[in-house]
Amino acid sequence: MSMGAHARRFAILLTALSSLSVTLVACQTTGPSAGSSGNSGGTFSFTTPNPALQSPTPTFPAFTIGAWPSNYTPQALDNITIYVICRVQNQSMSGPAQPPPSLTVTVQVSAPINKTLTGTTDADGLAAIPLSFSDPSPGTPVVVTVFTSWNGHTYSNQTFFTPGATYTPTPTSGPSVTPSVSATP
């Protein structure tokens, strides 16, 4: 091995050791930033939250209500069904949610249709409420709010549909990629 090869290896080793030493010094000198609260003098203090003041896991709601239309893009003059599902949640999370006893649900359809309908849940907690409409503003989303009362509390949720939509999205398997080839002489 020539003297030049030893000199190059030594230069690379010296550069690597210099970078390593700068990195180690930088790691040792970092401490609390000027704007942080806490102890001064580079001492870090960690505290454990008081479990009596906080719940470690948020509680699941005792009751849930959901809604969806039979068709998200019906014609401007059409008939659809608004489905409402209600569930009583097992608070211990030791079993699945169960349907409540029969409940009356209210469906409020917003402008420009402006209708209020009612229905009753079946043994599975599901209500199917038919809706006939003539929408004077095709292409505008219509918000549907559903309500019911259970154990003295009112629960609600929302869904939507867009009558007379002129554009229906088509699903794709992924982004279209056009390969490009470039050559650099």
N, C-alpha and C positions, 0 to 999 in steps of 0.2 A: 504494500500500500504506500502510496507516495505521500510526501509531506503536505501537499495541497489537499489531498483527501482528508487527512487528519485535521487540518485547519478548518475545512468546511464542516466536518462533524462537530468539532469543538464550537464553532460559531452557532450552529443549530441548537446544540445542547445549552449553550449560554443564553440564547434567546428564549428557549422553553423554560429554563429555570427563572429567568427574569420575569416572564409572564406569570408563572406560578407564584412567585413571591409577591408580586403586586396584587394578585387576586387574593392571596391569604391575608395580606395586610388590610385590604379593603373589607374583607369579611369580618375581621376582628374589630375594625373601627366603626362599624355601623351600629347605631343605637337608636333610641327614640328620636323621631324627627322633631324639628323645632315646634311644629304645631300640634304635636300629640300630647295627650294628657297622661298623667301617670307619674311615676317616680323619676327623679333626675339622677344623674350620675351613671347612666348606662345600666341601671338595675331594672329588670323587667318584672312586673308583677301580674300574675294571673289570678282571677277570682272565679269561683264556681258560682253559677246562678243559684238563687234560693229556690228550691223546688216548690216550696209552699206558696210562692207568689206567682208561679207560672204552671201551666199544664204542659207536660212534656209532649203530648200529642193532641192536636185539636180534636174536639169531639165531632163525630159525624152527626148530621142533622137527624132528628128523630123521624122526620117525614120528608119525602121528596115527591115532586110532581114534575112531569116532563110532557112535552107536546111536540108534534110534528104533523105536517100536512101529507095527504096521500100523493100530492103532486106539487113539487116546488115551482113548476113553470106551467100552470094551466093556461087555457085560452082566456081572453078577456071576458067572454061570456061562457061560464062553465060551472060544473058541479064538482066539488072535492069533498074529502072527509078530513076533519081535524081530529087526530088521535090524541088522547090524554091518558097518561099512565101515572098511577099513584102507588107509592110504596111506603110501608112502615119499616123503618130500619131497625135492625137488632143492635142496640147500643153496646152490647158486650162484644159485638163482631164475632160471635161464636156460631152464627148461622146466617143464612141469606135473608134479604128483605122479603117481607110478606105483603100481599095486598090487604088494604084495609077493608072493613065492612063497606057496603055500598055507600058511595058519596055522590052528592050533586056537584058537578063542575060547571063553571061559567066560562064561556069563550067570548072574548071581546075582540072583534076584528076592526082594525083601525081604518082611517080614511085611506082611500076614497070610498071604501065599501061600507063602513060604519054599521056593523051588525053586532048584536049580542045574542048568544045562543046558550042553551043549557043542555046538559046530558047527565047520565048517571053511570058510574063505574059498575062493571060486572064483577063476578067472583074472582077474576084475575086482576082486578084493579084497573081495567082498561075501559075507556069510554070512546065511542066512535060517533062524532057529531057531524052530520051532513051539512054542507054549506053550499048554497046556490048563490051566484052573484053575477052582476054585469058591471065590470070595472070601466069607468069613464077615463081612466089614466093608465092605459096599458104600458107595461115596462117599468112601472114604479113598484118597488117592494111594498108589501102590505104586512104590517106587524100584527101578530096574533098573540094576545095575552090570555093565559088560562089561570083560573083561580079556584080554590076550594078551601073549605074549613075542616080542620081536624083537631080534636081535643081543645077547642076554644081558640085556636090560632088560624090565621089565614095564610095560605101558601100560594105562591104564584110562580110562573115561568113564562118564557116567550119563545116564539118561533116566527117564521115568516114564509111568505111565498110571493112570487112575482108573476102576476097575470099578464098574458100577452107579451112575454119576453120575445124579442126578435132575434136574439143571439143565444144559442145553446152551446156551451163549451163542450169540446170533445176531449176525452181522456187521451193522454199520450203516455208511452212507456218511459219516457225520460227526455232530457233535452236533446235537441237535434245538433249533432256536431258534424261540421264539414271539415275533413282533414285538409291541412294545407302543407305544402311541401316547399321548402326554400333551400336554396343551395348557395353557400358562400364559397367563392373561389379561393 
